[in-house]
Amino acid sequence: MFDYEALRLIWWGLIGVLLIGFVVTDGFDMGVGALLLIVGKTNTERRVMINSIAPHWDGNQVWLITAGGALFAAWPLVYATSFSSFYIAMYLVLIALWLRPLALEYRAKIDSAKWRIVCDIGISFSGIVPPVLFGVAFGNLMQGIPFSLNNLLMPSYHGTFIQLFNPFALLCGMVGLLMMILQGCAWLMIKTTDSLYKRACFIAQGSGLLLVVLFILGGVIVQNIDGYLIISNINTNGVSDPLVKEVVAIKGGWMLNFERYPVLWVAPIMGMLMPLLALLFVRLKYDALVFISSSISNTAIVLTAGFSMFPFIIPSSFNPNHSLTLWDSTSSELTLNIMTMVAFTMVPIIFCYTAWSYRAMLGRLDTKLVEKNSNSLY
């Protein structure tokens, strides 16, 4: 169907699409969850917020599940290395993702204010922890993960859980959280009214401005940390073997792709401009355009990270020559061909049913609607 090199590049792009789909769709779910205790002042207001995401949150999570499955199938060595390196962090993300359905489904099962508070805390936890930890993970990827491979390509992690939370990684974690908060505010602006709408507008302006500041600060730091560069590679006749190349770490190395291909600057520029444009649309009350601007901003930020690291997926700070790239850590050509046929069939279907579900659930929610349908809504 495709040659091996093309397949490797296609799957780098497809996994990027899945991550962007997750950031845009599940992003507003997590953003609304993170804002639940801040924006929602009463039980009814919080129910409005919860019901705004109720028809979509489980479908949106499919993007993350699919991305994880694709990572396992297309880049098995990347999957093994990332899970061994971020083992505890992944457990925290899973705990957060477990709490969300439990809290959403059982919140209204017990008529107790204390029980509802416990569930609300669980929903907020599930909205805050994953984006922070995903941001921290990307921050560590850009600095290099201290791992090595043995002759059987089994990864060994040489760091600790605490070392993951270094200053740059925490900065990236805050960027991840602000991306979701802005997306959540944008969603509330198109789905709610009255007090909820006004509070979402206020928080959107603050989070959008802070997102731009931290994103620019992160860009400045990236120019002064070590990036990775392949300087030689032994031809293995198409066999994936990450042990047969020579890699060096050089200051500002992650900026080289932007120097070689200036068109890539579109991504970081959009990452800076779109949140500011969202702020303008907030002031103008163009609610749909706020959501579109926020979605483009999140897409651009993900693309910025991908473009800067290309072709590296997990660089190794312990032994740079063991770094994993899309050219030497993929599955076999047959596996990628089969996966490509499935993806070219299923991804459009996912897009279609996602678009249909949003169209079917158009409209705003208010406290009167929730109170009137208290037995059928969350």
Solvent accessible surface area in square Angstrom, and as a share of the most:
residue,aa,sasa,rsa
1,M,131,0.59
2,F,76,0.32
3,D,90,0.47
4,Y,30,0.11
5,E,84,0.38
6,A,33,0.25
7,L,0,0.00
8,R,8,0.03
9,L,81,0.40
10,I,41,0.21
11,W,11,0.04
12,W,59,0.21
13,G,30,0.29
14,L,25,0.12
15,I,9,0.04
16,G,22,0.21
17,V,55,0.32
18,L,5,0.02
19,L,54,0.27
20,I,32,0.16
21,G,11,0.10
22,F,8,0.03
23,V,15,0.09
24,V,27,0.16
25,T,15,0.08
26,D,0,0.00
27,G,0,0.00
28,F,1,0.00
29,D,1,0.01
30,M,1,0.00
31,G,0,0.00
32,V,2,0.01
33,G,3,0.03
34,A,8,0.06
35,L,3,0.01
36,L,1,0.00
37,L,64,0.32
38,I,101,0.51
39,V,0,0.00
40,G,0,0.00
41,K,119,0.50
42,T,74,0.43
43,N,60,0.31
44,T,29,0.17
45,E,20,0.09
46,R,33,0.12
47,R,28,0.10
48,V,0,0.00
49,M,0,0.00
50,I,2,0.01
51,N,10,0.05
52,S,0,0.00
53,I,2,0.01
54,A,20,0.16
55,P,57,0.36
56,H,8,0.03
57,W,21,0.07
58,D,81,0.42
59,G,28,0.27
60,N,4,0.02
61,Q,28,0.12
62,V,47,0.27
63,W,7,0.03
64,L,33,0.16
65,I,114,0.58
66,T,45,0.26
67,A,6,0.04
68,G,30,0.29
69,G,41,0.39
70,A,10,0.08
71,L,34,0.17
72,F,123,0.51
73,A,33,0.26
74,A,0,0.00
75,W,11,0.04
76,P,57,0.36
77,L,23,0.11
78,V,4,0.02
79,Y,62,0.24
80,A,42,0.32
81,T,0,0.00
82,S,11,0.07
83,F,68,0.28
84,S,47,0.30
85,S,7,0.04
86,F,10,0.04
87,Y,126,0.48
88,I,90,0.46
89,A,10,0.08
90,M,43,0.19
91,Y,107,0.41
92,L,58,0.29
93,V,9,0.05
94,L,74,0.37
95,I,69,0.35
96,A,0,0.00
97,L,17,0.08
98,W,138,0.48
99,L,60,0.30
100,R,4,0.02
101,P,39,0.24
102,L,98,0.49
103,A,6,0.05
104,L,2,0.01
105,E,73,0.33
106,Y,112,0.42
107,R,8,0.03
108,A,63,0.49
109,K,141,0.60
110,I,86,0.44
111,D,136,0.70
112,S,38,0.24
113,A,65,0.51
114,K,170,0.72
115,W,80,0.28
116,R,51,0.19
117,I,76,0.39
118,V,91,0.53
119,C,7,0.04
120,D,1,0.00
121,I,95,0.48
122,G,9,0.08
123,I,2,0.01
124,S,8,0.05
125,F,74,0.31
126,S,1,0.01
127,G,1,0.01
128,I,68,0.34
129,V,25,0.14
130,P,0,0.00
131,P,2,0.01
132,V,33,0.19
133,L,14,0.07
134,F,47,0.19
135,G,8,0.08
136,V,4,0.03
137,A,19,0.15
138,F,79,0.33
139,G,0,0.00
140,N,10,0.05
141,L,24,0.12
142,M,17,0.08
143,Q,56,0.25
144,G,9,0.08
145,I,1,0.01
146,P,36,0.23
147,F,1,0.00
148,S,17,0.11
149,L,11,0.06
150,N,69,0.36
151,N,144,0.74
152,L,141,0.70
153,L,55,0.27
154,M,113,0.50
155,P,33,0.21
156,S,55,0.35
157,Y,52,0.20
158,H,86,0.39
159,G,16,0.15
160,T,72,0.42
161,F,53,0.22
162,I,130,0.66
163,Q,110,0.49
164,L,5,0.03
165,F,63,0.26
166,N,36,0.18
167,P,116,0.73
168,F,14,0.06
169,A,0,0.00
170,L,81,0.40
171,L,22,0.11
172,C,23,0.14
173,G,0,0.00
174,M,81,0.36
175,V,16,0.09
176,G,8,0.07
177,L,22,0.11
178,L,9,0.04
179,M,12,0.05
180,M,8,0.03
181,I,26,0.13
182,L,0,0.00
183,Q,0,0.00
184,G,0,0.00
185,C,0,0.00
186,A,0,0.00
187,W,11,0.04
188,L,0,0.00
189,M,0,0.00
190,I,43,0.22
191,K,17,0.07
192,T,0,0.00
193,T,43,0.25
194,D,104,0.54
195,S,47,0.30
196,L,7,0.03
197,Y,32,0.12
198,K,144,0.61
199,R,65,0.24
200,A,0,0.00
201,C,9,0.05
202,F,156,0.65
203,I,36,0.18
204,A,0,0.00
205,Q,45,0.20
206,G,44,0.42
207,S,8,0.05
208,G,0,0.00
209,L,97,0.48
210,L,80,0.40
211,L,0,0.00
212,V,10,0.06
213,V,81,0.47
214,L,27,0.14
215,F,27,0.11
216,I,78,0.40
217,L,83,0.41
218,G,11,0.10
219,G,31,0.30
220,V,77,0.45
221,I,51,0.26
222,V,14,0.08
223,Q,90,0.40
224,N,85,0.44
225,I,35,0.18
226,D,72,0.37
227,G,0,0.00
228,Y,12,0.05
229,L,42,0.21
230,I,47,0.24
231,I,91,0.46
232,S,53,0.34
233,N,92,0.47
234,I,116,0.59
235,N,124,0.63
236,T,40,0.23
237,N,135,0.69
238,G,32,0.31
239,V,98,0.56
240,S,26,0.17
241,D,39,0.20
242,P,1,0.01
243,L,55,0.28
244,V,36,0.21
245,K,12,0.05
246,E,80,0.36
247,V,8,0.04
248,V,49,0.28
249,A,45,0.35
250,I,64,0.33
251,K,140,0.59
252,G,14,0.13
253,G,5,0.04
254,W,3,0.01
255,M,29,0.13
256,L,40,0.20
257,N,15,0.08
258,F,5,0.02
259,E,121,0.54
260,R,135,0.49
261,Y,128,0.49
262,P,91,0.57
263,V,108,0.62
264,L,33,0.17
265,W,100,0.35
266,V,88,0.50
267,A,6,0.05
268,P,13,0.08
269,I,75,0.38
270,M,57,0.25
271,G,0,0.00
272,M,57,0.26
273,L,95,0.47
274,M,22,0.10
275,P,0,0.00
276,L,74,0.37
277,L,63,0.31
278,A,0,0.00
279,L,28,0.14
280,L,91,0.45
281,F,31,0.13
282,V,2,0.01
283,R,172,0.63
284,L,86,0.43
285,K,120,0.51
286,Y,112,0.43
287,D,18,0.09
288,A,63,0.49
289,L,72,0.36
290,V,0,0.00
291,F,37,0.15
292,I,87,0.44
293,S,4,0.02
294,S,0,0.00
295,S,16,0.11
296,I,66,0.33
297,S,0,0.00
298,N,0,0.00
299,T,35,0.20
300,A,5,0.04
301,I,17,0.09
302,V,28,0.16
303,L,62,0.31
304,T,21,0.12
305,A,18,0.14
306,G,25,0.24
307,F,43,0.18
308,S,5,0.03
309,M,10,0.04
310,F,58,0.24
311,P,24,0.15
312,F,7,0.03
313,I,22,0.11
314,I,4,0.02
315,P,0,0.00
316,S,0,0.00
317,S,53,0.34
318,F,114,0.47
319,N,46,0.23
320,P,38,0.24
321,N,54,0.27
322,H,30,0.13
323,S,0,0.00
324,L,0,0.00
325,T,1,0.00
326,L,0,0.00
327,W,74,0.26
328,D,10,0.05
329,S,4,0.02
330,T,8,0.05
331,S,18,0.11
332,S,61,0.40
333,E,72,0.32
334,L,127,0.63
335,T,49,0.29
336,L,0,0.00
337,N,23,0.12
338,I,88,0.45
339,M,27,0.12
340,T,0,0.00
341,M,100,0.45
342,V,84,0.48
343,A,9,0.07
344,F,93,0.39
345,T,80,0.47
346,M,90,0.40
347,V,22,0.13
348,P,64,0.40
349,I,83,0.42
350,I,16,0.08
351,F,105,0.44
352,C,89,0.53
353,Y,93,0.35
354,T,19,0.11
355,A,63,0.49
356,W,171,0.60
357,S,27,0.17
358,Y,46,0.17
359,R,178,0.65
360,A,56,0.43
361,M,93,0.42
362,L,142,0.70
363,G,44,0.43
364,R,107,0.39
365,L,28,0.14
366,D,51,0.26
367,T,50,0.29
368,K,159,0.67
369,L,69,0.34
370,V,0,0.00
371,E,102,0.46
372,K,171,0.72
373,N,51,0.26
374,S,53,0.34
375,N,155,0.80
376,S,87,0.56
377,L,61,0.30
378,Y,55,0.21
